[in-house]
Amino acid sequence: MPFNICQRKLFTALGSRPQGMESNTITDSIFFASLLSWRRTVIVQGGDDADPDVRIKRDHVKSMMKHAWNGYVQYAWGANELRPISRKPHNDSIYGSAPLGATIVDSLDTLFIMGMMDEFAAARDWVENDMNLDAANVDLSLFEVNIRLVGGLLAAFALTGDNLFRQRAEEVAERMLPAFDNVTSIPNGRINLSARTSSGGWPVLAEWGTLSLEFNYLSDVTGSGVYRSHIRRIYETTINLMVNMDGLYPVNIRMRKNKTKFDDDDTRIHWNNFDKYTLGAAGDSFYEYLLKSWLQSGKTDENSLSLYLQAVNGVFKKLVRTSKQSNLTFLVEIEYEREQSVMGHLTCFAGGLFALGGKALGLERHVELGAALTSTCHQSYVRTPTKLGPETFEFTNDLEAEADKNGAKYYILRPEVIESYFILWRLTHDPRYRLWGWEAVEAIEKHCRIPTGGYSGLRNVDNEKPDHDDVQQSFFLAETLKYLYLLFSDDSLIALDQWVFNTEAHPLPIKGGVNPLYRPASASQFN
């Protein structure tokens, strides 16, 4: 589609042409540029770092986004993800072949924040004209649909005020509601957006505990309380029934469905006190959303804060360990009362989380834990030949922040380590975090960049000669590149006291008057 046509569509969404300005290609371009310049000033309040060397690095990250995006556009447009080496769509992703444009929706806010307005306009046009939920006739992860599609669309609405994105987010979320049609407050783990049906076995902690940011904000901007009501049922009813270990919660639950009456020994939900407790996969974002729900509420959600503080106390008491060789701080997992001295790349989000919470609460011990964990995660990168971290790394008598010979040595362009660098930089301005971030940029460029377009993950970070997995994950554009760009930006760009990031790095505005782009339903029309 010619860009001037996209411009005209955005006029409708973002505002009207000043009176007396004639419509032609030149004046449309001038008005469009000035309008978006004004919007960016409101949204980002700056963005260029004062240091010219840092600006050069940020420009390089933007060029990486262009390379990733252009590869997707050329070889996989409208599909969910790109196979950059095969130069075709990736149809084995979490969304399979369902044409949901996951990379497009996941990239909307990154494109906008980076000022890639041609690309943003094309992405918006796809969302308006080609996004078809009825074509997604397959069971999908409720968790992934929420964090990527609903989260991505809501962030685009928050940043632009364009009601198209709010409407699309509500369309997706409305089709997620059948997942809550059971006798418990815990949603089913799978949803068919086309058939509007749900299924799934026993959902894990992170699946049903990672909805609050998106659903609460969606109720705010639509005026519909149905989304918030489901969150309240989870946090005010179910969690109070759960068995917990010093504030930490078991990953797995067992639900009895189709029950209407219960005896004392026949409850709807069964918790296993000897189950797995972890801040890694299956547990991670549950704890993340406790803190961030409190922040998003303008620090009024005392229930979420209380649960978060109990959980962090449990982390200190049960999970924090120090390695023998180098005194590296790491988190163990507990499964059936046995410790597992292994951390996952996913767990590396915790460094940024604890630092963010510690700063907001004035708890220096939390900030120090966050910094120590982030340093350990950095070690998992620099101890490999590629300088990229494995999926999991262990702490034994022989290993320290390294993958076992039979361990998960793959790297799939994940963001969690970069995320913690970004947050720790914003909170401390310690130059090591920008240094470490640039090390990661250089390693990604050396080992993951595909010349014809896009980036690929690696099957083994211990092989200096790349063995590519031929997948460009949508979260590479949504998270990894966004966090790198913000790492080399001024603090005013998506300021941490105005925004919270969902677990897919989609920024949502904080309530309570701190963010002028928080738009409750009565003011959701952009003026």
C-alpha positions as CSV (number, residue, x, y, z in Angstrom):
1,M,0.0,0.0,0.0
2,P,1.4,3.4,-0.8
3,F,2.4,5.3,2.3
4,N,0.3,8.3,1.6
5,I,-2.8,6.1,1.8
6,C,-1.6,4.9,5.2
7,Q,-1.0,8.5,6.2
8,R,-4.6,9.4,5.4
9,K,-5.9,6.5,7.5
10,L,-3.8,7.6,10.4
11,F,-5.2,11.1,10.1
12,T,-8.6,9.6,11.0
13,A,-7.1,7.8,14.0
14,L,-4.8,10.5,15.3
15,G,-6.5,13.7,14.5
16,S,-7.7,16.0,11.8
17,R,-5.8,18.2,9.3
18,P,-5.6,21.8,10.4
19,Q,-8.3,24.0,8.8
20,G,-7.2,25.6,5.6
21,M,-4.5,23.0,4.8
22,E,-5.2,21.5,1.4
23,S,-4.9,17.7,0.9
24,N,-2.0,16.7,-1.3
25,T,1.0,14.4,-1.0
26,I,3.3,17.2,0.3
27,T,1.0,18.8,2.8
28,D,-0.1,15.3,4.0
29,S,3.5,14.4,4.6
30,I,4.2,17.7,6.5
31,F,1.1,17.4,8.7
32,F,1.7,13.7,9.3
33,A,5.3,14.3,10.4
34,S,4.4,17.2,12.7
35,L,1.5,15.3,14.2
36,L,3.7,12.3,15.0
37,S,6.5,14.6,16.2
38,W,4.0,16.1,18.7
39,R,2.8,12.7,19.7
40,R,6.3,11.4,20.4
41,T,7.1,14.5,22.5
42,V,4.1,13.7,24.7
43,I,4.9,10.0,24.8
44,V,8.6,9.9,25.2
45,Q,9.7,13.3,26.4
46,G,13.0,13.1,24.7
47,G,14.9,9.9,24.0
48,D,18.4,10.8,22.6
49,D,21.1,10.2,25.1
50,A,23.5,13.2,25.6
51,D,26.5,11.0,24.8
52,P,27.1,10.8,21.0
53,D,28.7,7.4,21.3
54,V,25.6,6.1,23.0
55,R,23.5,7.6,20.3
56,I,25.5,5.7,17.7
57,K,24.9,2.4,19.5
58,R,21.2,3.1,19.7
59,D,21.1,3.9,16.0
60,H,22.8,0.5,15.4
61,V,20.1,-1.3,17.4
62,K,17.5,0.5,15.3
63,S,19.2,-0.8,12.2
64,M,19.0,-4.3,13.7
65,M,15.2,-3.8,14.0
66,K,15.0,-2.7,10.4
67,H,17.0,-5.8,9.3
68,A,14.7,-8.1,11.4
69,W,11.6,-6.4,10.2
70,N,12.6,-6.3,6.5
71,G,13.3,-10.0,6.5
72,Y,9.9,-10.7,7.9
73,V,8.1,-8.4,5.5
74,Q,9.9,-9.9,2.5
75,Y,9.6,-13.6,3.3
76,A,6.8,-14.1,5.9
77,W,4.4,-11.1,5.8
78,G,1.2,-11.9,7.6
79,A,2.5,-15.2,9.0
80,N,3.5,-15.5,12.7
81,E,7.2,-15.7,12.4
82,L,10.1,-15.9,9.9
83,R,12.5,-18.7,9.0
84,P,15.3,-16.4,7.9
85,I,17.6,-19.0,6.4
86,S,14.8,-20.8,4.6
87,R,13.3,-17.5,3.7
88,K,9.7,-18.6,4.4
89,P,7.2,-18.4,7.2
90,H,7.7,-20.4,10.4
91,N,4.6,-22.5,10.9
92,D,5.7,-24.5,13.9
93,S,5.5,-21.6,16.3
94,I,3.2,-21.3,19.3
95,Y,0.5,-20.1,16.9
96,G,1.2,-22.7,14.2
97,S,-0.2,-21.8,10.8
98,A,-3.0,-19.7,12.2
99,P,-2.5,-16.4,10.3
100,L,-2.4,-14.1,13.3
101,G,0.5,-12.0,12.3
102,A,2.2,-12.4,15.7
103,T,5.4,-10.6,14.6
104,I,3.3,-7.7,13.3
105,V,1.3,-7.3,16.5
106,D,4.3,-7.9,18.7
107,S,6.4,-5.3,16.9
108,L,3.8,-2.4,16.8
109,D,5.1,-0.6,19.9
110,T,8.8,-1.2,19.1
111,L,8.3,0.3,15.6
112,F,6.5,3.3,17.1
113,I,9.0,3.9,19.9
114,M,11.9,3.7,17.4
115,G,10.2,6.2,15.1
116,M,9.9,3.7,12.2
117,M,6.7,5.3,11.0
118,D,6.6,3.8,7.5
119,E,6.8,0.3,9.0
120,F,4.4,1.2,11.7
121,A,1.8,2.5,9.2
122,A,2.1,-0.7,7.2
123,A,1.6,-2.8,10.4
124,R,-1.4,-0.7,11.4
125,D,-2.9,-1.3,7.9
126,W,-2.5,-5.1,8.4
127,V,-4.2,-5.0,11.8
128,E,-7.1,-3.0,10.3
129,N,-7.6,-4.9,7.1
130,D,-6.1,-8.4,7.4
131,M,-6.2,-9.5,11.0
132,N,-8.8,-12.2,11.0
133,L,-9.5,-14.0,14.2
134,D,-12.0,-16.4,12.5
135,A,-9.1,-17.9,10.6
136,A,-7.4,-19.0,13.9
137,N,-9.4,-22.3,14.1
138,V,-6.9,-24.0,16.3
139,D,-6.3,-24.3,20.1
140,L,-3.8,-21.7,21.2
141,S,-2.1,-20.9,24.5
142,L,-4.3,-18.5,26.5
143,F,-1.1,-17.1,28.0
144,E,0.6,-16.4,24.7
145,V,-2.5,-14.9,23.1
146,N,-2.8,-12.5,26.1
147,I,0.8,-11.3,26.4
148,R,1.5,-11.0,22.7
149,L,-1.8,-10.1,21.0
150,V,-3.8,-8.4,23.7
151,G,-0.7,-6.8,25.2
152,G,0.8,-5.7,21.9
153,L,-2.5,-4.1,20.8
154,L,-3.1,-2.4,24.1
155,A,0.4,-1.0,24.1
156,A,-0.1,0.4,20.6
157,F,-3.3,2.0,21.8
158,A,-1.6,3.5,24.9
159,L,1.2,5.0,22.8
160,T,-0.9,6.4,19.9
161,G,-4.5,6.8,21.2
162,D,-5.6,5.1,18.0
163,N,-8.9,3.3,18.9
164,L,-8.4,0.7,16.2
165,F,-5.9,-1.0,18.5
166,R,-8.2,-0.8,21.6
167,Q,-11.0,-2.3,19.5
168,R,-8.8,-5.1,18.2
169,A,-7.5,-5.9,21.7
170,E,-11.1,-6.1,23.0
171,E,-12.0,-8.4,20.1
172,V,-9.3,-10.8,21.0
173,A,-9.9,-10.7,24.8
174,E,-13.7,-11.2,24.3
175,R,-12.9,-14.4,22.5
176,M,-10.7,-15.5,25.4
177,L,-13.5,-15.3,27.9
178,P,-14.8,-18.9,27.4
179,A,-11.6,-20.1,29.1
180,F,-13.1,-18.8,32.3
181,D,-16.3,-20.8,31.9
182,N,-15.6,-23.5,34.5
183,V,-16.4,-24.1,38.2
184,T,-13.1,-22.6,39.4
185,S,-11.7,-19.1,38.9
186,I,-8.7,-20.6,37.1
187,P,-9.0,-20.3,33.3
188,N,-8.4,-23.2,31.0
189,G,-5.0,-23.1,29.3
190,R,-6.1,-23.3,25.7
191,I,-8.5,-21.2,23.6
192,N,-9.8,-21.4,20.1
193,L,-10.4,-17.8,18.9
194,S,-12.4,-18.9,15.9
195,A,-14.7,-21.4,17.6
196,R,-14.7,-19.4,20.9
197,T,-14.2,-22.6,22.8
198,S,-11.6,-23.5,25.5
199,S,-9.8,-26.6,26.5
200,G,-6.7,-27.7,28.2
201,G,-5.5,-29.8,31.1
202,W,-4.1,-28.4,34.3
203,P,-2.8,-24.9,33.8
204,V,0.5,-23.9,35.4
205,L,1.0,-21.0,37.7
206,A,2.4,-18.5,35.1
207,E,-0.4,-19.3,32.6
208,W,-3.3,-18.2,34.8
209,G,-1.2,-15.7,36.9
210,T,-0.2,-13.5,33.9
211,L,-3.4,-11.8,33.0
212,S,-3.8,-8.9,35.4
213,L,-1.9,-6.1,33.6
214,E,-3.7,-6.6,30.4
215,F,-7.2,-7.4,31.7
216,N,-7.2,-4.6,34.3
217,Y,-6.1,-2.0,31.7
218,L,-8.6,-3.4,29.2
219,S,-11.4,-2.8,31.7
220,D,-10.1,0.7,32.2
221,V,-10.1,1.7,28.6
222,T,-13.3,-0.1,27.5
223,G,-15.5,0.6,30.6
224,S,-16.3,-3.1,30.8
225,G,-15.8,-4.6,34.2
226,V,-15.9,-8.2,33.0
227,Y,-12.1,-8.5,32.5
228,R,-11.3,-7.1,35.9
229,S,-13.8,-9.3,37.5
230,H,-12.0,-12.4,36.4
231,I,-8.7,-11.0,37.8
232,R,-10.4,-10.3,41.1
233,R,-11.7,-13.9,41.3
234,I,-8.2,-15.2,40.9
235,Y,-6.4,-12.9,43.3
236,E,-9.1,-12.5,45.9
237,T,-10.4,-16.0,46.0
238,T,-8.2,-18.6,44.5
239,I,-4.8,-17.5,45.8
240,N,-6.1,-17.4,49.3
241,L,-7.0,-21.1,49.0
242,M,-3.6,-22.1,47.7
243,V,-0.9,-24.0,49.6
244,N,2.2,-21.9,49.7
245,M,5.7,-22.2,50.9
246,D,6.8,-19.0,52.6
247,G,5.0,-17.0,50.0
248,L,6.0,-19.2,47.0
249,Y,3.4,-21.1,45.1
250,P,3.5,-24.5,43.4
251,V,3.7,-24.5,39.7
252,N,1.0,-27.2,39.1
253,I,-2.6,-27.5,40.1
254,R,-5.2,-30.2,39.6
255,M,-8.7,-29.1,38.9
256,R,-11.9,-31.1,39.1
257,K,-14.3,-29.9,36.4
258,N,-18.1,-30.0,36.1
259,K,-18.6,-30.0,39.8
260,T,-21.4,-28.0,41.4
261,K,-21.4,-29.3,45.0
262,F,-18.3,-30.0,47.2
263,D,-17.7,-31.8,50.4
264,D,-14.9,-30.8,52.8
265,D,-12.6,-33.3,51.2
266,D,-13.8,-32.8,47.6
267,T,-12.7,-29.4,46.6
268,R,-12.6,-27.9,43.1
269,I,-8.8,-27.2,43.1
270,H,-6.1,-29.4,44.5
271,W,-2.7,-28.0,45.3
272,N,0.4,-30.2,45.8
273,N,2.6,-28.9,48.6
274,F,5.4,-31.1,47.3
275,D,5.3,-29.7,43.8
276,K,7.8,-27.6,42.0
277,Y,8.6,-24.0,43.2
278,T,10.5,-21.8,40.8
279,L,11.0,-18.4,39.4
280,G,11.8,-20.0,36.1
281,A,9.6,-21.4,33.4
282,A,6.0,-22.0,34.5
283,G,6.3,-19.8,37.5
284,D,8.2,-16.6,36.5
285,S,5.6,-14.1,35.3
286,F,3.2,-14.9,38.1
287,Y,5.6,-13.1,40.5
288,E,6.4,-10.5,38.0
289,Y,2.7,-9.5,37.7
290,L,2.3,-9.2,41.5
291,L,4.7,-6.3,41.6
292,K,3.7,-4.8,38.4
293,S,-0.1,-4.9,39.2
294,W,0.7,-2.8,42.2
295,L,2.8,-0.4,40.2
296,Q,0.2,-0.2,37.4
297,S,-2.5,0.7,39.9
298,G,-0.6,3.8,41.0
299,K,0.5,1.8,44.1
300,T,-3.0,1.2,45.4
301,D,-3.3,-2.5,44.8
302,E,-2.3,-3.6,48.3
303,N,-3.3,-7.2,47.9
304,S,-0.8,-7.7,45.0
305,L,1.9,-5.9,46.9
306,S,1.4,-8.1,50.0
307,L,1.6,-11.2,47.9
308,Y,4.7,-9.9,46.2
309,L,6.5,-9.1,49.4
310,Q,5.7,-12.5,50.9
311,A,7.1,-14.1,47.7
312,V,10.3,-12.2,47.8
313,N,10.8,-13.1,51.5
314,G,10.3,-16.7,50.4
315,V,12.9,-16.3,47.7
316,F,15.5,-15.0,50.2
317,K,14.6,-17.8,52.6
318,K,14.3,-20.8,50.2
319,L,15.8,-20.1,46.8
320,V,18.9,-17.8,47.1
321,R,22.3,-19.6,47.0
322,T,25.9,-18.6,46.4
323,S,28.3,-20.6,44.2
324,K,31.5,-22.0,45.8
325,Q,34.0,-21.0,43.1
326,S,33.2,-17.4,42.4
327,N,30.5,-16.5,45.0
328,L,27.9,-16.0,42.2
329,T,24.4,-15.5,43.5
330,F,21.8,-17.7,41.9
331,L,18.3,-19.1,42.5
332,V,17.6,-22.8,42.9
333,E,14.4,-24.6,42.1
334,I,12.7,-26.9,44.6
335,E,10.9,-29.9,43.3
336,Y,9.4,-32.5,45.6
337,E,11.5,-31.0,48.4
338,R,14.8,-31.4,46.6
339,E,16.9,-28.6,45.4
340,Q,17.9,-28.3,41.7
341,S,20.9,-26.0,41.3
342,V,19.9,-24.9,37.8
343,M,18.8,-21.5,36.5
344,G,17.1,-20.8,33.2
345,H,17.5,-17.9,30.9
346,L,13.9,-17.1,31.7
347,T,14.8,-16.8,35.4
348,C,17.1,-13.9,34.5
349,F,14.2,-11.5,34.4
350,A,14.2,-11.7,38.2
351,G,17.3,-9.4,38.5
352,G,15.4,-6.6,36.9
353,L,12.2,-7.4,38.8
354,F,13.8,-7.4,42.3
355,A,15.7,-4.2,41.5
356,L,12.5,-2.5,40.2
357,G,10.6,-3.5,43.3
358,G,13.4,-2.6,45.7
359,K,13.7,0.9,44.2
360,A,9.9,1.5,44.3
361,L,9.7,0.3,47.9
362,G,13.0,1.7,49.2
363,L,14.3,-1.8,50.0
364,E,18.0,-1.8,49.1
365,R,18.4,-5.5,49.9
366,H,16.1,-6.2,47.0
367,V,18.0,-4.0,44.6
368,E,21.3,-5.7,45.7
369,L,19.8,-9.1,45.0
370,G,18.6,-8.0,41.6
371,A,22.1,-6.7,40.7
372,A,23.8,-9.9,41.9
373,L,21.5,-12.1,39.9
374,T,22.0,-9.9,36.8
375,S,25.7,-10.3,37.2
376,T,25.4,-14.0,37.4
377,C,23.2,-14.0,34.2
378,H,25.9,-12.0,32.5
379,Q,28.4,-14.7,33.5
380,S,26.3,-17.3,31.7
381,Y,26.9,-15.2,28.5
382,V,30.6,-14.4,28.7
383,R,31.6,-18.0,29.7
384,T,30.5,-19.4,26.3
385,P,32.5,-19.1,23.1
386,T,29.7,-17.2,21.4
387,K,29.2,-14.8,24.3
388,L,25.5,-15.7,24.3
389,G,23.8,-17.5,27.1
390,P,22.3,-21.0,27.1
391,E,18.7,-21.8,27.8
392,T,19.7,-23.3,31.2
393,F,22.9,-23.2,33.2
394,E,24.0,-25.1,36.3
395,F,26.0,-24.7,39.5
396,T,27.8,-27.9,40.6
397,N,31.2,-28.8,41.8
398,D,32.4,-28.7,38.2
399,L,30.1,-26.1,36.6
400,E,29.4,-22.5,37.4
401,A,26.9,-20.6,35.3
402,E,27.4,-23.0,32.5
403,A,25.3,-25.6,30.6
404,D,25.9,-29.3,31.4
405,K,27.2,-31.3,28.4
406,N,23.7,-32.8,28.1
407,G,22.0,-29.5,29.0
408,A,19.9,-27.0,27.0
409,K,22.6,-25.1,25.2
410,Y,20.4,-23.4,22.7
411,Y,19.9,-19.6,22.5
412,I,16.6,-18.5,20.9
413,L,17.1,-14.7,20.9
414,R,15.6,-14.4,24.4
415,P,15.3,-11.0,26.1
416,E,15.5,-11.6,29.9
417,V,19.1,-10.9,30.4
418,I,18.9,-7.7,28.3
419,E,15.7,-6.7,30.2
420,S,17.6,-6.8,33.5
421,Y,20.5,-4.8,32.1
422,F,18.0,-2.2,31.0
423,I,16.2,-1.9,34.3
424,L,19.4,-1.9,36.3
425,W,20.8,0.8,34.1
426,R,17.8,3.0,34.5
427,L,17.9,2.5,38.3
428,T,21.6,2.8,39.0
429,H,23.3,4.3,35.9
430,D,26.2,1.9,36.5
431,P,28.0,1.9,33.1
432,R,28.6,-1.9,33.3
433,Y,25.0,-2.5,32.1
434,R,25.4,-0.6,28.9
435,L,28.8,-2.3,28.4
436,W,27.2,-5.7,28.8
437,G,24.3,-4.8,26.6
438,W,26.7,-3.8,23.8
439,E,28.6,-7.1,24.2
440,A,25.3,-8.8,23.6
441,V,24.7,-6.7,20.5
442,E,28.1,-7.6,19.0
443,A,27.5,-11.3,19.8
444,I,24.0,-11.3,18.2
445,E,25.4,-9.5,15.1
446,K,28.3,-11.9,14.8
447,H,26.4,-15.2,15.3
448,C,22.7,-14.6,14.6
449,R,22.4,-12.1,11.8
450,I,21.3,-13.6,8.5
451,P,22.6,-11.6,5.5
452,T,19.4,-11.9,3.5
453,G,17.2,-10.6,6.3
454,G,16.4,-11.4,9.9
455,Y,18.1,-13.1,12.8
456,S,18.3,-16.8,13.8
457,G,18.7,-18.5,17.1
458,L,21.5,-20.9,17.8
459,R,21.3,-24.6,18.7
460,N,24.5,-24.6,20.7
461,V,26.1,-21.6,22.2
462,D,29.3,-23.6,22.9
463,N,29.9,-23.9,19.1
464,E,31.6,-20.8,17.9
465,K,30.7,-21.8,14.3
466,P,26.9,-21.0,14.3
467,D,24.4,-23.8,14.1
468,H,21.3,-21.8,13.4
469,D,17.8,-23.0,14.3
470,D,16.3,-21.0,11.4
471,V,13.7,-19.2,13.6
472,Q,13.3,-15.5,14.2
473,Q,11.1,-15.4,17.3
474,S,8.5,-12.6,17.5
475,F,9.8,-11.7,21.0
476,F,13.1,-10.8,19.5
477,L,11.5,-7.7,17.9
478,A,9.0,-7.2,20.8
479,E,11.4,-7.5,23.6
480,T,15.1,-8.0,22.9
481,L,15.6,-5.2,20.5
482,K,13.2,-2.9,22.4
483,Y,15.1,-3.3,25.6
484,L,18.4,-2.8,23.8
485,Y,17.1,0.4,22.2
486,L,15.9,1.7,25.6
487,L,19.1,0.7,27.2
488,F,20.9,3.2,25.0
489,S,18.2,5.9,25.3
490,D,17.6,8.7,27.7
491,D,15.7,7.8,30.8
492,S,12.7,9.9,29.7
493,L,11.9,7.4,26.9
494,I,9.2,5.2,28.3
495,A,10.1,6.3,31.8
496,L,9.9,3.6,34.5
497,D,7.8,5.8,36.8
498,Q,5.1,6.2,34.0
499,W,5.0,2.8,32.4
500,V,5.0,-0.9,33.3
501,F,6.1,-3.5,30.8
502,N,4.0,-6.7,30.5
503,T,6.0,-9.9,30.3
504,E,6.3,-9.5,26.5
505,A,7.8,-6.0,26.9
506,H,4.7,-4.1,25.9
507,P,4.5,-0.9,27.9
508,L,1.2,0.0,29.6
509,P,0.6,3.3,31.4
510,I,0.6,3.7,35.2
511,K,-2.6,5.1,36.7
512,G,-2.9,7.8,39.3
513,G,-2.0,10.8,37.3
514,V,1.6,10.0,36.6
515,N,1.1,9.2,32.9
516,P,-0.9,11.6,30.7
517,L,-1.4,8.8,28.2
518,Y,-3.5,6.7,30.6
519,R,-6.9,7.0,29.0
520,P,-9.9,5.6,30.9
521,A,-13.0,4.8,28.9
522,S,-14.5,8.3,29.2
523,A,-11.5,9.8,27.6
524,S,-10.4,7.1,25.3
525,Q,-11.1,9.1,22.1
526,F,-8.0,10.8,21.0
527,N,-8.4,14.6,20.6
